[in-house]
């Protein structure tokens, strides 16, 4: 859908309804791959909210180490849940032999931008303090791609943590980041970014253009993924060109549609088992391993 045409609340509900039409049957009918140990619904904040729970997937029979993928679902900051990315996450684990933390977080407009960010920080800190994960490979799709990049910047910069009123355990580091069909800039006046502040715009301007922040903070190894029918394709091409211009080590994959496949928005999350999904997972894992 094209954002910025209808009133934000109408666009929000339309977007959610369109997502549910595809996501509900997809999640219900998913056959997950074998070979992973699964720990479901671990509360990283003990308040009973589903939004404050994550899953851990790990290679079957293997003890957890200090390294993990950290997976952030998409949904325009207003929709989504960790089960949308479970299949993708488990296949990352099987390909890399690295565990994955797949997390929920509160959504807008029930919370604001700082609420979502503080949840993700709490999730990362809990995964570190309780399970020992301190070397992270952060990945996410769509709005989760934006959040994957932003969380990487937050972890890398104490000044950004201070700006946003959050704190990350000091031993945590990000070794790689992989945004899938992500967004990196946005208009604060229209859906979805108009929900960031609930009308009280006290956020630093760089939250609306992450490239401004990346210029000063930098990024670790980065893998950028899009498709030729992704409505954010141009955004991702621009991001890749930007990374090239400032010398960030990165890889880039633009999937091509064909008779049996449409490379639409977040295709690797929906189809992590087809050739294009496998190529994406190979790229993300290679980016993580270095």
C-alpha positions in Angstrom: 0.0 0.0 0.0 1.1 3.6 -0.5 1.4 5.5 2.8 0.6 9.2 3.2 -2.7 9.2 1.2 -5.3 8.5 3.9 -5.5 9.7 7.5 -2.9 7.9 9.6 -5.4 5.9 11.7 -7.2 4.7 8.5 -3.8 3.7 7.0 -2.9 1.9 10.3 -6.0 -0.3 10.4 -5.9 -0.9 6.6 -2.3 -2.0 6.9 -3.0 -4.3 9.8 -6.0 -5.9 8.1 -3.9 -6.5 4.9 -1.1 -8.1 6.9 -3.4 -10.4 8.8 -5.0 -11.8 5.6 -1.6 -13.2 4.7 0.1 -13.7 8.0 -2.6 -15.6 10.0 -2.8 -18.6 7.5 1.0 -18.5 6.9 1.8 -18.8 10.6 -0.9 -21.4 11.2 0.3 -23.6 8.4 4.1 -23.3 8.8 6.0 -26.5 9.2 9.1 -25.6 11.1 12.5 -27.2 10.2 13.8 -30.0 12.4 17.1 -29.7 14.3 16.5 -26.8 16.7 15.9 -26.7 20.4 13.1 -24.2 21.1 12.5 -22.2 24.3 9.3 -20.3 23.9 7.8 -17.2 25.6 10.7 -16.3 28.0 9.7 -13.1 29.9 12.4 -10.5 29.7 10.1 -8.2 31.7 8.0 -10.0 34.3 4.7 -8.2 33.9 2.6 -10.8 32.0 2.6 -9.0 28.7 3.2 -11.1 25.6 5.0 -8.0 24.2 7.7 -8.6 26.8 8.6 -12.2 25.8 11.1 -13.7 23.5 12.0 -17.2 22.1 15.4 -18.8 21.9 16.2 -21.3 19.1 19.5 -23.1 19.3 21.2 -26.1 17.5 19.7 -29.3 18.9 21.7 -30.6 21.8 24.2 -27.8 21.8 25.0 -25.6 24.8 24.4 -21.9 24.4 27.5 -19.8 23.9 28.1 -16.0 24.0 27.1 -15.3 20.4 23.5 -15.0 19.0 21.3 -13.6 16.3 18.9 -11.1 17.6 15.7 -11.0 15.4 13.3 -8.0 15.3 10.0 -8.5 13.5 8.5 -5.8 11.2 5.0 -4.4 10.9 5.4 -0.6 10.3 6.0 -0.2 14.1 2.2 -0.8 14.7 1.8 -4.5 14.0 3.6 -7.9 14.3 4.8 -10.6 16.7 7.7 -12.9 16.9 6.0 -15.9 15.4 6.1 -14.1 12.0 9.9 -14.5 12.0 10.2 -17.9 13.7 10.8 -20.0 10.5 13.4 -17.5 9.2 15.1 -17.4 12.6 15.3 -21.2 12.9 16.8 -21.5 9.5 19.4 -18.9 10.4 20.3 -21.2 13.4 20.5 -24.3 11.3 22.7 -22.6 8.6 25.0 -20.9 11.0 25.1 -23.1 14.1 24.5 -19.9 16.1 21.5 -19.5 18.5 18.8 -16.9 17.8 16.7 -14.7 20.1 13.4 -13.8 18.4 11.7 -11.0 20.4 8.5 -9.2 20.8 8.2 -5.5 21.8 5.4 -3.1 22.5 3.9 -1.4 19.4 2.6 2.0 18.6 0.3 3.9 19.2 -0.2 1.9 22.4 3.3 3.0 23.3 5.6 5.5 21.8 9.0 5.3 20.1 10.8 5.3 23.5 8.6 2.5 24.7 9.5 0.3 21.8 13.2 1.1 22.0 13.3 0.5 25.8 11.6 -2.9 25.3 14.3 -3.9 22.8 17.0 -2.8 25.1 15.5 -4.7 28.0 15.2 -7.8 25.8 18.9 -7.6 24.7 20.1 -6.9 28.3 18.1 -9.8 29.7 19.4 -12.2 27.0 22.9 -11.1 28.0 22.4 -11.3 31.8 20.5 -14.5 31.9 21.9 -16.5 28.9 25.3 -14.9 28.4 24.7 -13.5 24.9 27.1 -10.6 24.4 28.2 -10.9 20.7 25.2 -10.1 18.6 24.2 -10.3 14.9 21.1 -8.2 14.7 18.6 -8.7 11.9 15.0 -7.6 11.2 12.5 -7.0 8.4 10.8 -3.8 7.2 10.3 -1.7 10.3 12.4 -4.4 12.1 15.1 -3.6 9.6 15.1 0.0 10.7 15.1 -1.1 14.4 17.9 -3.6 13.7 20.1 -0.7 12.4 19.0 1.7 15.2 19.6 -0.9 17.9 23.1 -1.5 16.5 23.8 2.3 16.7 22.4 2.4 20.2 24.6 -0.4 21.4 27.7 1.2 19.7 27.1 4.7 21.2 26.7 5.7 24.8 25.7 9.2 23.6 22.8 7.8 21.6 21.8 5.8 24.7 21.8 9.0 26.7 19.8 10.8 24.0 17.1 8.2 24.0 17.1 7.5 27.8 18.1 3.8 27.6 21.1 1.8 28.8 22.8 -1.3 27.3 25.0 -3.7 29.4 28.5 -2.6 28.6 29.8 -6.0 27.6 27.4 -6.3 24.7 28.7 -5.7 21.1 27.2 -6.0 17.7 29.4 -7.9 15.2 27.0 -7.6 12.2 23.6 -6.2 11.2 21.3 -7.4 8.4 18.2 -5.3 7.6 15.7 -7.1 5.3 13.6 -4.9 3.1 14.1 -2.2 5.7 13.4 1.5 5.9 16.0 4.1 7.0 14.3 7.4 6.6 10.7 8.7 7.1 8.3 11.6 7.3 7.3 12.3 10.9 4.0 13.8 9.6 2.6 10.6 8.1 2.0 6.9 8.9 3.8 5.1 10.3 6.3 7.6 11.8 3.7 10.0 13.0 3.1 7.6 15.9 6.7 7.9 17.2 5.9 10.6 19.7 2.1 10.7 20.2 2.2 14.4 19.2 5.1 15.5 21.5 8.1 15.6 19.2 11.1 15.6 21.6 13.0 12.9 19.7 16.4 13.7 18.1 16.1 14.3 14.3 18.3 11.4 13.5 15.5 8.9 14.3 13.8 10.1 11.1 17.0 9.6 9.1 19.4 6.9 10.4 22.0 7.8 7.8 22.7 11.1 9.6 23.5 9.0 12.7 25.5 6.4 10.8 27.9 9.1 9.6 29.1 9.6 13.1 28.6 6.2 14.7 29.4 3.8 11.8 28.1 0.3 11.3 29.7 -3.2 11.6 29.5 -5.6 8.7 26.1 -5.0 7.0 24.0 -7.1 4.7 21.1 -5.4 2.9 18.3 -7.3 1.2 15.5 -6.2 -1.0 13.5 -7.5 -4.0 12.4 -6.0 -7.4 8.8 -5.9 -6.2 9.6 -4.6 -2.7 7.8 -1.2 -2.3 11.0 -0.1 -0.3 13.4 -1.2 -3.1 14.5 2.3 -3.9 15.0 3.0 -0.2 17.3 0.0 0.0 19.3 0.9 -3.1 19.8 4.3 -1.7 21.0 2.8 1.6 23.4 0.5 -0.2 24.8 3.5 -2.1 25.2 5.4 1.1 27.1 2.5 2.8 29.4 2.4 -0.2 30.0 6.2 0.0 31.1 6.1 3.6 33.1 2.8 3.4 30.9 0.5 5.5 31.8 -3.2 4.7 28.6 -4.6 3.3 26.9 -7.0 0.9 23.7 -6.4 -1.1 21.0 -8.7 -2.6 18.2 -7.6 -4.8 16.1 -10.7 -5.5 14.6 -11.0 -9.0 11.0 -12.1 -9.6 10.3 -15.0 -12.1 7.4 -17.2 -13.2 7.2 -19.0 -9.9 8.2 -16.2 -7.5 7.4 -12.6 -6.8 10.2 -10.8 -4.9 7.8 -8.7 -2.8 8.3 -6.9 0.5 9.9 -9.1 3.2 9.9 -12.2 0.9 12.7 -14.0 3.0 10.5 -13.9 6.1 7.5 -15.3 4.2 9.5 -17.9 2.2 12.8 -18.6 3.9 12.7 -22.1 2.3 12.7 -21.2 -1.4 15.8 -20.3 -3.4 15.6 -16.6 -2.8 15.0 -17.1 0.9 17.9 -19.5 1.1 20.1 -17.0 -0.7 19.1 -14.4 1.8 19.9 -16.6 4.7 23.3 -17.6 3.2 24.1 -13.9 2.8 23.0 -13.0 6.4 25.0 -15.9 7.8 28.1 -15.1 5.7 27.8 -11.5 6.9 27.7 -12.7 10.5 30.6 -15.1 10.3 32.8 -12.6 8.4 
